[in-house]
Amino acid sequence: MTEPFSVPVVVRGYETDTQGHLNQAVYLQYAEHARWSFLQQGGIRQADLLERNIGPVALEVTVRYRRELRAGDEVSVTCAFLWGEGKTFRIEQTIRTADGTVAAEVSGVGGLMDLERRKLVPDPRDRFRELAADPAVFGL
C-alpha cells in the first residue's frame, strides 16, 4: 500500500488561541491547504477548474480533535479521496505531529459544482480523470 499524499505545515504563533492551542478553525485551513496541494500534485490547478467553470465544494466536514498543537509544532496533513457512486466523494485527512501522533482527523464529503448551473456534476471521477495529468494520484 502506498503512503497517502501529505504536506508539511508548521504551526504559527498567530494561529493559536489564548490557551496557546492551535485555534479550532485553523485545522480546517490546514486540511484545505492539503486538498489544494493534492490537486496540484495530480496536475489540477485552480485555474484549470475555473476555465472549465467547475469548482470543488465541501458538503460536510467533521473534525475530530485528538491532541493539542502549539506554535512551532511541525505537522503533516494527509489527503485521500475515496470514490463512490454518484455526485459526491469522501475526503479523509489526518494531521500528525512529527513523532506520528494523530492531532486531528478530518472527514468530509465533497463534490464538483458546475459554476454556471450551480449544480453538482453527475460524476466527479470522470472530471478528475479528464483534468488530471496523473489520475493515478487520485486512485483513478
C-alpha positions, -999 to +999 in steps of 0.1 A: +000+000+000+013+034-009+016+062+016-012+089+013-003+123+000+008+146+027+020+182+030+041+197+059+029+226+079+045+244+109+020+259+134+025+297+135+020+316+168-007+338+154-028+307+147-031+299+184-058+309+208-055+324+243-047+290+258-018+286+234-035+259+214-040+259+176-073+276+170-100+251+160-108+268+127-072+266+116-073+228+115-098+233+086-074+257+069-046+231+071-070+205+056-080+229+028-043+236+021-036+199+018-066+193-005-054+221-029-018+208-027-031+173-035-049+185-066-017+203-078+002+170-072-021+153-096-018+181-121-050+200-114-047+238-108-074+261-096-072+279-129-079+247-147-111+242-128-122+278-133-115+276-171-140+247-172-164+265-150-163+239-122-152+241-086-148+218-057-173+222-029-174+209+007-208+194+016-199+181+050-169+182+073-162+166+106-131+173+127-120+150+155-095+168+177-072+142+193-041+162+206-034+198+211-010+216+188+012+246+198+032+272+180+063+257+164+049+222+161+057+206+128+028+185+114+020+166+082-015+168+067-026+138+046-053+138+020-071+109+002-102+108-019-125+079-016-147+074-047-182+060-046-211+062-070-229+094-078-222+131-074-201+130-043-169+116-029-153+113+006-122+130+017-102+116+046-074+136+062-051+132+092-030+158+109+000+142+126+029+155+146+065+148+137+065+118+160+034+103+143+009+113+170-026+120+155-036+155+164-068+156+143-088+136+118-108+155+092-135+136+072-157+152+046-180+148+017-172+168-014-184+173-049-176+193-081-200+221-088-209+234-123-205+271-115-230+282-142-258+258-133-250+258-095-255+221-095-231+192-088-217+175-118-230+139-123-197+120-119-168+139-104-145+109-111-148+115-148-140+152-144-109+144-123-097+118-149-101+145-177-083+172-157-055+153-140-021+150-156-018+119-134-052+104-125-035+076-106-026+101-078-063+102-071-068+065-073-084+067-108 
